[in-house]
Amino acid sequence: MQRFTGLLIHRNASDSLLGVLDSWLLQAGLERLIVVDNGSGADHLKAIREAMAAHAGGPVAIELLEAGENLGFGPGANAGLRHWLTTHDTQWVALAPHDAAPADDCLALMGAALGRRPRAGLACADVGDGSIPVMDPYFGGLVMKPRSDAGAPGPDGWEEVDYPHGTLMVARRATLEEVGLFDERYFAYCEEADLGIRARRHHWRVGLVRGARVANTHLGSSVALVDYLQHRNTLLLVRTHSGRYHAFIRLLISAYQLLDGSVRPTRRPLVFDAAARRDGVRDYLRHRFGPPPSRYLGR
């Protein structure tokens, strides 16, 4: 059985976190659970500490790391990953946001698939929609249905992908020690795609394990924040890994989509905020990365 440390990134959503806590503590092979708190309010921290006290002495040790501010998903995860790398001896870390609920056998199935592949470096759980994470040279990280000529998953559910999605991903210690942690310029969104690309360039395998189910119980970020980060970060991702020409074409596509959605509201996607998109493109052009403008964090 593979040995895991769990790592959950939390901010101001203690009800969501506590709602999935038992599903994490029941995972086979989980030895420790680290909760990184990104500057939550006092009431949320109190609720988490009380839950930790109630589980004290159980088979899974729980730790709370308080960042004191909203670092974002990637930088918050890095704080937890550095703590894991220096204080724990497990080979694997399972990383997720605070609202990810793994099925009872999720880590057991992932561990079985990983154990059969010595060069498996990153993997993600199965959200149940049949899609796979794909890196497109113009559009960046996408989640889409496999091509008709794609091979079937292995008997243990392993399916090769370009990068692990962030709903629940697992990383090997040796992989992170070789390729590094998340690029903190992204703050949130696209950092897992960047990490997956870097791992594959170092000849680590990246996969999705079918049947190792996980669910998101809540969706808490505002449309404006998501639209800002996705547009800014996709442009950064494409420029970094596909080059300036591809980034320029992606920039033209973003400009067209912004204009089209502004003048024809019926054609807007579900996630659309014109001001946020403009700001995301502007900040990309200004090389302003890291935390988004404070007005989006508060919305």
C-alpha positions as a Markdown table, in Angstrom:
| # | Residue | x | y | z |
|---|---|---|---|---|
| 1 | Met | 0.0 | 0.0 | 0.0 |
| 2 | Gln | 1.2 | 3.5 | -0.9 |
| 3 | Arg | 1.7 | 6.0 | 1.9 |
| 4 | Phe | 0.1 | 9.4 | 1.6 |
| 5 | Thr | 0.1 | 12.8 | 3.2 |
| 6 | Gly | -3.0 | 14.8 | 2.5 |
| 7 | Leu | -2.9 | 18.6 | 1.8 |
| 8 | Leu | -6.0 | 20.7 | 1.8 |
| 9 | Ile | -6.0 | 24.5 | 0.9 |
| 10 | His | -8.6 | 26.4 | 2.8 |
| 11 | Arg | -10.0 | 29.9 | 3.0 |
| 12 | Asn | -13.1 | 31.1 | 4.8 |
| 13 | Ala | -15.1 | 27.9 | 4.1 |
| 14 | Ser | -14.9 | 25.9 | 7.3 |
| 15 | Asp | -18.3 | 24.3 | 6.7 |
| 16 | Ser | -17.1 | 23.0 | 3.4 |
| 17 | Leu | -13.9 | 21.7 | 4.8 |
| 18 | Leu | -15.5 | 20.0 | 7.8 |
| 19 | Gly | -18.1 | 18.5 | 5.4 |
| 20 | Val | -15.3 | 16.6 | 3.6 |
| 21 | Leu | -13.0 | 15.9 | 6.5 |
| 22 | Asp | -14.2 | 12.4 | 7.4 |
| 23 | Ser | -14.0 | 11.3 | 3.8 |
| 24 | Trp | -10.3 | 12.2 | 3.9 |
| 25 | Leu | -9.6 | 10.6 | 7.2 |
| 26 | Leu | -11.1 | 7.3 | 6.0 |
| 27 | Gln | -8.7 | 7.1 | 3.0 |
| 28 | Ala | -6.5 | 4.0 | 3.0 |
| 29 | Gly | -2.8 | 4.8 | 3.3 |
| 30 | Leu | -3.4 | 8.4 | 4.5 |
| 31 | Glu | -1.0 | 9.0 | 7.5 |
| 32 | Arg | -1.2 | 12.7 | 7.9 |
| 33 | Leu | -3.5 | 15.6 | 6.8 |
| 34 | Ile | -2.2 | 19.1 | 6.5 |
| 35 | Val | -4.6 | 22.0 | 6.3 |
| 36 | Val | -3.1 | 25.2 | 4.9 |
| 37 | Asp | -5.3 | 28.2 | 5.9 |
| 38 | Asn | -5.0 | 31.2 | 3.6 |
| 39 | Gly | -5.9 | 34.0 | 6.1 |
| 40 | Ser | -9.4 | 32.9 | 7.1 |
| 41 | Gly | -11.5 | 34.8 | 9.7 |
| 42 | Ala | -11.4 | 33.9 | 13.3 |
| 43 | Asp | -14.7 | 32.0 | 13.3 |
| 44 | His | -13.5 | 29.7 | 10.6 |
| 45 | Leu | -10.2 | 29.1 | 12.3 |
| 46 | Lys | -12.0 | 28.3 | 15.6 |
| 47 | Ala | -14.2 | 25.7 | 13.8 |
| 48 | Ile | -11.2 | 24.0 | 12.3 |
| 49 | Arg | -9.3 | 23.9 | 15.5 |
| 50 | Glu | -12.3 | 22.4 | 17.3 |
| 51 | Ala | -12.6 | 19.7 | 14.7 |
| 52 | Met | -8.9 | 18.9 | 14.9 |
| 53 | Ala | -9.2 | 18.6 | 18.7 |
| 54 | Ala | -12.2 | 16.2 | 18.2 |
| 55 | His | -10.0 | 14.0 | 16.0 |
| 56 | Ala | -6.9 | 14.2 | 18.2 |
| 57 | Gly | -5.4 | 10.7 | 18.9 |
| 58 | Gly | -7.0 | 9.2 | 15.8 |
| 59 | Pro | -5.1 | 7.2 | 13.2 |
| 60 | Val | -4.5 | 10.2 | 11.0 |
| 61 | Ala | -2.6 | 13.2 | 12.5 |
| 62 | Ile | -4.0 | 16.6 | 11.4 |
| 63 | Glu | -1.9 | 19.7 | 11.2 |
| 64 | Leu | -3.0 | 23.3 | 10.6 |
| 65 | Leu | -0.6 | 25.7 | 8.9 |
| 66 | Glu | -1.7 | 29.3 | 9.1 |
| 67 | Ala | -0.5 | 31.5 | 6.3 |
| 68 | Gly | -2.1 | 34.6 | 7.8 |
| 69 | Glu | -3.1 | 36.0 | 4.4 |
| 70 | Asn | -4.6 | 34.9 | 1.1 |
| 71 | Leu | -1.6 | 33.4 | -0.7 |
| 72 | Gly | -3.7 | 31.8 | -3.4 |
| 73 | Phe | -4.0 | 28.2 | -4.3 |
| 74 | Gly | -0.5 | 27.6 | -5.7 |
| 75 | Pro | 1.5 | 29.6 | -3.2 |
| 76 | Gly | -0.6 | 28.2 | -0.3 |
| 77 | Ala | 0.0 | 24.7 | -1.7 |
| 78 | Asn | 3.7 | 25.4 | -1.9 |
| 79 | Ala | 3.7 | 26.3 | 1.8 |
| 80 | Gly | 2.2 | 23.0 | 2.6 |
| 81 | Leu | 4.4 | 21.1 | 0.2 |
| 82 | Arg | 7.6 | 22.6 | 1.7 |
| 83 | His | 6.4 | 21.6 | 5.1 |
| 84 | Trp | 5.6 | 18.0 | 3.8 |
| 85 | Leu | 9.0 | 17.7 | 2.1 |
| 86 | Thr | 10.9 | 18.7 | 5.2 |
| 87 | Thr | 9.0 | 17.1 | 8.0 |
| 88 | His | 7.2 | 14.0 | 6.6 |
| 89 | Asp | 8.6 | 10.9 | 5.0 |
| 90 | Thr | 5.7 | 9.7 | 2.9 |
| 91 | Gln | 6.4 | 9.2 | -0.8 |
| 92 | Trp | 3.1 | 10.7 | -2.0 |
| 93 | Val | 1.1 | 13.9 | -1.3 |
| 94 | Ala | -2.6 | 14.2 | -2.2 |
| 95 | Leu | -3.5 | 17.8 | -2.8 |
| 96 | Ala | -6.9 | 19.4 | -3.1 |
| 97 | Pro | -9.0 | 22.4 | -2.3 |
| 98 | His | -11.1 | 22.5 | 0.9 |
| 99 | Asp | -14.3 | 21.2 | -0.8 |
| 100 | Ala | -12.9 | 18.1 | -2.5 |
| 101 | Ala | -14.7 | 14.9 | -1.3 |
| 102 | Pro | -12.8 | 11.7 | -2.3 |
| 103 | Ala | -14.8 | 8.5 | -2.5 |
| 104 | Asp | -13.9 | 5.9 | 0.2 |
| 105 | Asp | -11.5 | 4.0 | -2.2 |
| 106 | Cys | -10.1 | 7.0 | -4.0 |
| 107 | Leu | -6.5 | 6.9 | -2.7 |
| 108 | Ala | -6.4 | 3.1 | -2.6 |
| 109 | Leu | -7.2 | 3.0 | -6.3 |
| 110 | Met | -4.8 | 5.8 | -7.1 |
| 111 | Gly | -2.1 | 4.1 | -5.0 |
| 112 | Ala | -2.5 | 0.8 | -6.7 |
| 113 | Ala | -2.1 | 2.4 | -10.2 |
| 114 | Leu | 0.8 | 4.5 | -9.1 |
| 115 | Gly | 2.6 | 1.6 | -7.5 |
| 116 | Arg | 2.7 | -0.2 | -10.8 |
| 117 | Arg | 4.4 | 2.7 | -12.6 |
| 118 | Pro | 7.9 | 3.6 | -11.3 |
| 119 | Arg | 8.0 | 6.8 | -13.4 |
| 120 | Ala | 4.5 | 8.0 | -12.5 |
| 121 | Gly | 5.1 | 11.4 | -11.0 |
| 122 | Leu | 1.7 | 13.1 | -11.0 |
| 123 | Ala | -1.9 | 11.8 | -11.2 |
| 124 | Cys | -5.4 | 13.1 | -10.6 |
| 125 | Ala | -8.6 | 11.5 | -9.5 |
| 126 | Asp | -11.7 | 10.9 | -11.6 |
| 127 | Val | -14.5 | 13.5 | -11.5 |
| 128 | Gly | -16.8 | 11.2 | -13.4 |
| 129 | Asp | -17.4 | 13.1 | -16.6 |
| 130 | Gly | -15.2 | 11.0 | -18.9 |
| 131 | Ser | -13.0 | 14.0 | -19.8 |
| 132 | Ile | -9.2 | 14.3 | -19.7 |
| 133 | Pro | -6.9 | 17.3 | -19.1 |
| 134 | Val | -5.2 | 18.4 | -22.4 |
| 135 | Met | -2.7 | 21.1 | -23.1 |
| 136 | Asp | -3.5 | 23.0 | -26.3 |
| 137 | Pro | -0.8 | 25.2 | -27.8 |
| 138 | Tyr | -3.2 | 28.1 | -28.3 |
| 139 | Phe | -5.9 | 27.7 | -25.6 |
| 140 | Gly | -3.7 | 26.3 | -22.7 |
| 141 | Gly | -5.1 | 23.8 | -20.3 |
| 142 | Leu | -8.4 | 22.3 | -21.3 |
| 143 | Val | -10.6 | 19.5 | -20.0 |
| 144 | Met | -12.2 | 17.6 | -22.9 |
| 145 | Lys | -13.5 | 14.3 | -24.1 |
| 146 | Pro | -10.8 | 11.9 | -25.3 |
| 147 | Arg | -10.2 | 11.5 | -29.1 |
| 148 | Ser | -12.0 | 8.6 | -30.7 |
| 149 | Asp | -8.6 | 7.0 | -31.5 |
| 150 | Ala | -7.3 | 7.3 | -27.9 |
| 151 | Gly | -6.5 | 4.1 | -26.2 |
| 152 | Ala | -8.6 | 2.7 | -23.4 |
| 153 | Pro | -7.5 | 3.2 | -19.8 |
| 154 | Gly | -5.4 | 0.4 | -18.3 |
| 155 | Pro | -7.1 | -2.3 | -16.3 |
| 156 | Asp | -6.3 | -0.4 | -13.1 |
| 157 | Gly | -7.9 | 2.8 | -14.5 |
| 158 | Trp | -4.6 | 4.6 | -15.5 |
| 159 | Glu | -5.0 | 7.0 | -18.4 |
| 160 | Glu | -2.2 | 9.2 | -19.7 |
| 161 | Val | -3.0 | 12.9 | -19.6 |
| 162 | Asp | -1.1 | 16.1 | -20.3 |
| 163 | Tyr | -1.5 | 17.4 | -16.7 |
| 164 | Pro | -3.4 | 16.6 | -13.5 |
| 165 | His | -6.5 | 18.6 | -12.8 |
| 166 | Gly | -6.7 | 20.4 | -9.5 |
| 167 | Thr | -9.8 | 18.8 | -8.0 |
| 168 | Leu | -7.6 | 16.2 | -6.4 |
| 169 | Met | -4.0 | 15.5 | -7.6 |
| 170 | Val | -1.3 | 13.3 | -6.3 |
| 171 | Ala | 2.5 | 14.1 | -6.6 |
| 172 | Arg | 5.5 | 11.9 | -6.0 |
| 173 | Arg | 8.2 | 13.3 | -3.6 |
| 174 | Ala | 11.0 | 12.7 | -6.1 |
| 175 | Thr | 9.1 | 14.4 | -8.9 |
| 176 | Leu | 8.7 | 17.6 | -7.0 |
| 177 | Glu | 12.2 | 17.5 | -5.8 |
| 178 | Glu | 13.4 | 17.3 | -9.4 |
| 179 | Val | 11.0 | 19.7 | -11.3 |
| 180 | Gly | 10.1 | 22.1 | -8.4 |
| 181 | Leu | 6.8 | 23.2 | -6.9 |
| 182 | Phe | 4.0 | 25.4 | -8.4 |
| 183 | Asp | 4.9 | 28.6 | -10.2 |
| 184 | Glu | 3.5 | 31.2 | -7.9 |
| 185 | Arg | 2.9 | 33.7 | -10.6 |
| 186 | Tyr | -0.4 | 32.0 | -11.4 |
| 187 | Phe | -1.9 | 32.5 | -7.8 |
| 188 | Ala | -4.7 | 30.1 | -8.8 |
| 189 | Tyr | -5.8 | 28.4 | -12.1 |
| 190 | Cys | -3.3 | 27.0 | -14.6 |
| 191 | Glu | -0.6 | 26.2 | -12.1 |
| 192 | Glu | -1.3 | 22.5 | -12.3 |
| 193 | Ala | -1.0 | 22.5 | -16.1 |
| 194 | Asp | 2.4 | 24.2 | -15.8 |
| 195 | Leu | 3.5 | 21.7 | -13.3 |
| 196 | Gly | 2.3 | 18.8 | -15.5 |
| 197 | Ile | 4.2 | 20.1 | -18.5 |
| 198 | Arg | 7.4 | 20.5 | -16.5 |
| 199 | Ala | 7.1 | 17.0 | -15.1 |
| 200 | Arg | 6.5 | 15.4 | -18.5 |
| 201 | Arg | 9.6 | 17.2 | -19.9 |
| 202 | His | 11.6 | 15.5 | -17.2 |
| 203 | His | 10.2 | 12.2 | -18.4 |
| 204 | Trp | 7.8 | 11.7 | -15.5 |
| 205 | Arg | 4.4 | 10.1 | -16.4 |
| 206 | Val | 1.2 | 12.0 | -15.7 |
| 207 | Gly | -2.1 | 10.2 | -15.5 |
| 208 | Leu | -5.8 | 10.1 | -14.5 |
| 209 | Val | -7.0 | 7.1 | -12.6 |
| 210 | Arg | -10.5 | 6.1 | -13.7 |
| 211 | Gly | -12.8 | 4.9 | -10.9 |
| 212 | Ala | -10.9 | 6.8 | -8.2 |
| 213 | Arg | -13.7 | 9.3 | -7.8 |
| 214 | Val | -13.7 | 12.7 | -6.3 |
| 215 | Ala | -16.4 | 15.4 | -6.1 |
| 216 | Asn | -16.4 | 19.1 | -5.6 |
| 217 | Thr | -19.1 | 19.9 | -3.0 |
| 218 | His | -19.1 | 23.7 | -3.4 |
| 219 | Leu | -18.0 | 26.3 | -6.0 |
| 220 | Gly | -17.1 | 29.5 | -4.1 |
| 221 | Ser | -15.1 | 31.8 | -6.3 |
| 222 | Ser | -16.8 | 34.8 | -8.0 |
| 223 | Val | -17.2 | 34.9 | -11.8 |
| 224 | Ala | -15.1 | 38.0 | -12.0 |
| 225 | Leu | -12.2 | 36.4 | -10.1 |
| 226 | Val | -12.3 | 33.2 | -12.2 |
| 227 | Asp | -12.5 | 35.1 | -15.5 |
| 228 | Tyr | -9.6 | 37.4 | -14.6 |
| 229 | Leu | -7.3 | 34.6 | -13.5 |
| 230 | Gln | -8.2 | 32.2 | -16.3 |
| 231 | His | -7.5 | 34.8 | -19.0 |
| 232 | Arg | -4.3 | 36.3 | -17.5 |
| 233 | Asn | -2.9 | 32.9 | -16.6 |
| 234 | Thr | -3.8 | 31.1 | -19.8 |
| 235 | Leu | -1.9 | 33.8 | -21.7 |
| 236 | Leu | 1.1 | 33.3 | -19.4 |
| 237 | Leu | 0.9 | 29.5 | -19.7 |
| 238 | Val | 0.7 | 29.6 | -23.5 |
| 239 | Arg | 3.6 | 32.1 | -23.8 |
| 240 | Thr | 5.7 | 30.0 | -21.4 |
| 241 | His | 5.2 | 26.6 | -23.0 |
| 242 | Ser | 4.2 | 27.4 | -26.6 |
| 243 | Gly | 6.0 | 30.6 | -27.4 |
| 244 | Arg | 5.2 | 34.2 | -28.2 |
| 245 | Tyr | 3.5 | 33.5 | -31.5 |
| 246 | His | 0.9 | 31.2 | -29.9 |
| 247 | Ala | 0.4 | 33.7 | -27.1 |
| 248 | Phe | -0.2 | 36.5 | -29.7 |
| 249 | Ile | -2.8 | 34.4 | -31.4 |
| 250 | Arg | -4.4 | 33.6 | -28.1 |
| 251 | Leu | -4.5 | 37.3 | -27.3 |
| 252 | Leu | -6.3 | 38.0 | -30.5 |
| 253 | Ile | -8.8 | 35.2 | -29.7 |
| 254 | Ser | -9.4 | 36.7 | -26.2 |
| 255 | Ala | -10.0 | 40.2 | -27.8 |
| 256 | Tyr | -12.5 | 38.8 | -30.2 |
| 257 | Gln | -14.3 | 36.8 | -27.5 |
| 258 | Leu | -14.5 | 39.9 | -25.3 |
| 259 | Leu | -15.9 | 42.1 | -28.0 |
| 260 | Asp | -18.4 | 39.4 | -29.1 |
| 261 | Gly | -19.6 | 38.8 | -25.6 |
| 262 | Ser | -19.9 | 42.5 | -24.9 |
| 263 | Val | -22.1 | 43.3 | -28.0 |
| 264 | Arg | -24.0 | 39.9 | -28.1 |
| 265 | Pro | -24.9 | 38.9 | -24.5 |
| 266 | Thr | -26.7 | 35.7 | -25.6 |
| 267 | Arg | -23.3 | 34.4 | -26.9 |
| 268 | Arg | -21.6 | 34.8 | -23.6 |
| 269 | Pro | -20.2 | 31.7 | -21.8 |
| 270 | Leu | -21.3 | 31.0 | -18.2 |
| 271 | Val | -18.1 | 32.5 | -16.9 |
| 272 | Phe | -18.0 | 36.0 | -18.4 |
| 273 | Asp | -17.1 | 39.4 | -16.9 |
| 274 | Ala | -16.0 | 42.0 | -19.4 |
| 275 | Ala | -14.1 | 44.2 | -17.0 |
| 276 | Ala | -12.3 | 41.2 | -15.4 |
| 277 | Arg | -11.3 | 39.9 | -18.9 |
| 278 | Arg | -10.0 | 43.3 | -19.9 |
| 279 | Asp | -8.0 | 43.6 | -16.6 |
| 280 | Gly | -6.6 | 40.0 | -17.1 |
| 281 | Val | -5.3 | 40.8 | -20.5 |
| 282 | Arg | -4.0 | 44.2 | -19.4 |
| 283 | Asp | -2.1 | 42.7 | -16.5 |
| 284 | Tyr | -0.7 | 39.9 | -18.7 |
| 285 | Leu | 0.7 | 42.6 | -21.1 |
| 286 | Arg | 2.1 | 44.5 | -18.1 |
| 287 | His | 3.7 | 41.3 | -16.7 |
| 288 | Arg | 1.7 | 41.8 | -13.5 |
| 289 | Phe | 1.3 | 38.3 | -12.1 |
| 290 | Gly | 0.7 | 36.8 | -8.6 |
| 291 | Pro | -2.3 | 38.0 | -6.6 |
| 292 | Pro | -5.1 | 39.6 | -8.6 |
| 293 | Pro | -6.3 | 43.1 | -7.9 |
| 294 | Ser | -7.9 | 43.4 | -4.4 |
| 295 | Arg | -11.3 | 44.3 | -5.9 |
| 296 | Tyr | -11.6 | 40.8 | -7.3 |
| 297 | Leu | -10.6 | 39.1 | -4.2 |
| 298 | Gly | -13.4 | 40.8 | -2.4 |
| 299 | Arg | -16.1 | 40.0 | -4.9 |
